[in-house]
Every structure is written in C-alpha cells, then in structure tokens.
Amino acid sequence: MRGEEMGEYGELARKARERDPKAFAGLYEMVYQDMYHMALYTLRNPQDAEDAVSETVADAYAGIHNLRDAEAFRGWIFKILSNKCKRRLKEYLNKPVELGEELTDSVSLEMYTPDPDENMQVREAFFRLGEEERLIVAMKVFGGYQSKEIGAILHKSHNTVRSKLSRALEKMQRYLDE
C-alpha cells in the first residue's frame, strides 16, 4: 500500500474512532471490494460472503474506538473478517456447496486469467484447496497482504504463511496441470 493511502486510512480511522460515521463509511468504501472478494473466495457463497462482510462492518463500527493504531485499520478489519469467515466455514464444513451462476456472474477473474475456460479451471483449483489455504491465497491475491500481515492476522509466523502460500499455489498448479 502506498504511503498516501496509509495516511488517508490513518486520518479517516482517527475520525472514525471519535464516532464520525462519514469517516467510517469512507474507510469501508476503501476496503469493501477486497473484503467481499476475500469472503467470497473463502466461503464460496455470495450470500454468506455478504453476511460475513456485513457482520464484520457492524463489529468494526462498534469496536473502532478500540483500534490502537489508526494506520492499521485495513489489517484490523481483515482480521475481523478472517475470524467471521473461519466461524462460517466451521458452521457448514460438511454442508455441500454448489457453485451457482451467482458466483460466476458476481466476480470476474479476467484480470487474472483472460481465458474463460482457464477462469473456471483456476476457480476449480482454488476451491480444491483446504480452508486455510484458500484463506491465505485470498488474503494475498484479493487483500494484497504480505506474509507478515497475513501471519499477524492468522496468528502464524510469516515463514509459515509463505510456506503454506507456496504449497497452496503449487497444489493449484498441479490441479491445473491434471
């Protein structure tokens, strides 16, 4: 993230901590798409992703006064989202989930893979990953987090995150090569 964006986060977060709803809305606007994409690719269900993001925003707004470092807003809200996603995954771990038209219509991966057939293959490979692997890949790809940030959010060392990310990407590549 660029320095000017960090400053903008910091200024808005300082105002939001003082219960300025417009400042919080500005913060939310800056992270919504990344949050939704992470939740969607983690949970594999558009409604659950929307619910997780909504719950995260409600909790974040209620607890913004507890944010110690205003510059850390993005990491803080993604940590909340990560916990919401983990809880949801546990709730329906054994429940079968179908990929519907809503998923393919709501998110376009063309910026990552220009071929529609390849898009589907990448999605299928992603969904074959385990829960934690999907979360790490989603945080890296959609959240733009570095391994140290992901490690802090998931309470793991950055070396563990790098290893898991590397193995997950290798798995995806093997799935794509099948």
GIHUVEN-V398481 format. One record per backbone hydrogen bond with DSSP energy under -0.5 kcal/mol. CO is the residue of the C=O (numbers start at 1). NH is the residue of the N-H. E is the energy in kcal/mol with one decimal. If there is no record, write none. Layout:
BEGIN
co=(CO,CO)
nh=(NH,NH)
e=(E,E)
END
This chain:
BEGIN
co=(2,3,4,5,6,7,8,9,10,11,12,13,14,15,15,16,19,20,21,22,23,24,25,26,27,28,28,31,32,33,34,35,36,37,38,39,40,45,46,47,48,49,50,51,52,53,54,55,56,57,58,59,60,61,63,64,66,68,69,70,72,73,74,75,76,77,78,79,80,81,82,83,84,85,86,87,88,90,92,98,100,100,101,102,103,107,109,109,115,116,117,118,119,120,121,122,123,124,125,125,126,130,131,132,133,134,135,136,137,138,138,139,146,147,148,149,150,151,151,157,158,159,160,161,162,163,164,165,166,167,168,169,170,171,172,173,174,175)
nh=(6,7,8,9,10,11,12,13,14,15,16,17,18,18,20,19,21,24,25,26,27,28,29,30,31,31,32,35,36,37,38,39,40,41,42,43,44,49,50,51,52,53,54,55,56,57,58,59,60,61,62,63,64,64,66,67,68,70,72,73,76,77,78,79,80,81,82,83,84,85,86,87,88,89,90,91,92,93,95,100,103,104,105,106,107,109,112,113,119,120,121,122,123,124,125,126,127,128,128,129,129,134,135,136,137,138,139,140,141,142,143,145,150,151,152,153,154,155,156,161,162,163,164,165,166,167,168,169,170,171,172,173,174,175,176,177,178,178)
e=(-2.0,-2.3,-2.1,-2.8,-2.7,-2.7,-2.4,-3.1,-2.4,-1.9,-2.9,-2.5,-0.7,-0.8,-1.3,-2.2,-0.9,-2.1,-2.5,-2.0,-2.1,-2.8,-2.4,-1.4,-1.0,-0.8,-2.1,-2.6,-3.1,-2.7,-2.4,-2.8,-3.1,-2.5,-1.5,-3.2,-2.7,-2.6,-2.5,-2.6,-2.8,-2.5,-2.7,-2.9,-2.3,-2.7,-2.5,-2.6,-3.0,-2.8,-2.2,-1.9,-0.9,-0.6,-2.3,-1.6,-0.6,-0.7,-2.2,-1.2,-2.5,-2.9,-2.1,-1.6,-1.8,-2.4,-2.7,-2.1,-2.2,-2.9,-2.4,-2.3,-2.3,-2.6,-2.1,-1.8,-1.7,-0.8,-0.7,-0.8,-0.7,-1.3,-2.6,-2.4,-1.4,-0.5,-2.2,-2.6,-2.6,-2.0,-2.0,-2.8,-2.6,-2.8,-2.5,-2.7,-2.7,-0.9,-0.5,-0.5,-1.3,-2.7,-2.1,-2.4,-2.7,-2.8,-2.5,-2.1,-3.2,-2.4,-1.4,-2.0,-2.5,-2.6,-2.1,-2.2,-2.8,-0.9,-2.7,-2.1,-2.4,-2.4,-2.9,-2.9,-2.6,-2.7,-2.5,-2.6,-2.3,-2.6,-2.6,-2.2,-2.5,-2.8,-2.4,-1.9,-0.9,-0.5)
END
